[in-house]
Amino acid sequence: MTTEVLGRRALNRALLARQLLLDRHAMPALDAIEHLVGMQSQAPNPPYVGLWSRLEDFDFGELSALMTERRAARIVLMRGTLHLVSARDARALRPLTQVLLDNYLKSPRAVPLREVDLAPVVALARTLLEEAPRSDKELRTLLAERWPDLDIDTLVWAVRCSLPLVQVPPRGVWGASGLARHTTLEAWLGEPHPEPSVDEMVLRYLGAFGPASVQDVQQWSGLTRLGEVVERLLPKLRAFQDGNGRTLYDLPEAPRPDPETPAPVRFVPDFDNLLLSHADRARVITEEHRKRVFTVNGIIRATFLVDGFVHGMWKMERKRGAATLRLAPFTPVPEPARAALAEEADRLLAAAHPDAATRTVEL
């Protein structure tokens, strides 16, 4: 039987449907976060915009409450990067991604600690961080009292690689400020998930990002040798091909809309997994545009979608009571998409800064 070929637009519409970006959905924020298998959160604020673009009537305070009530947390997971996830997923996914951090401890950065027994260092750090959430500076000071002759910056980095650490509120709460402070996953959320499953993780990835190749799921997770997992899961999957002949896998009943399904304009925040979770990103952004969005120092700029594809970048700021959203298209924006973008931008400003004296959209 001939394997069905999915073109660029078919993959685009499938991805947008899985990412809740074809239509805004009426669902609790926590359910959306779990459906997306977390949201990258290198900076505290992008997940708020990401949820606003995906959900009906999303209130920024809803996510803030999830953070303060410990139903959601920010923790290092996929690709060794900080993610916002549900408390349940923090416990389930963190053990699966520890191997990434273990590999960091074998990298050249760890050379200064090659002759150091890290076990007592990690044990003391755990005690200190569970006594009270602490910043890196505070932890450096306390560890330096015990090991004054060691490279203390590298020592704290090794601790962060060794322990499952949650970045606690008020960091990550919309409108709040404060140092990044950490405590352990166990102290903040309770014991880890008893049986973390890489098979379940791969199936959930396909539900949120598929159809996808083995290389795609490895790009998203940072894990390797997932071909063995996909092979094991084949009875549960359906195979496709992309236009380049690559094999893609998917959940049989997952949505794959018609390629000509209309796609509304959408604002995608910095670091959004929409742009980070495939080895082949052509389904949502061209290589030319990717080079403008992905900076050399690891920043992934905020983008906006026109007809489902990245069409430019945007930036929102608040100064002295005035809220402004500036759009920088890569090419001229056709009407009526231009009017739709201006309207969407004004709604975003109102949601993010409801008390602003003035709101301005620059397009």
Buried (B, 14 or more C-beta within 10 A) or exposed (E): EEEEEBEBBBBBBBBBBBBBBBEBBEBEBBEBBBBBBBBBBBBBBBBBBBBBBBBEEBBBEBBBBBBBEBBBBBBBBBBBBBBBBBBBBBBBBBBBBBEBBEEBBEEEEBEBBEEBEBEEBBEBBBEBBBEEBBBBEBBBEBBBEEBEEBBBEBBBBBBBBBBBBBBBBBBBBBBEEEEBBBBBBBBBBEEBBEEBBBEBBBBBBBBBBBBBBBBBBBBBBBBEEBEEBBEEBEEEBBEBBBEEEBEBBBBEEBBBBEBEBEBBBBBBBBBBBBBBBBBBBBBBBBEEBBEBBBEEEEEBBBBBBBEBBBBBBBEBEBEEEEBBBBBBBBEEBEEEBBEBBBEBBBEBBEBBBEEBEEBEBEB
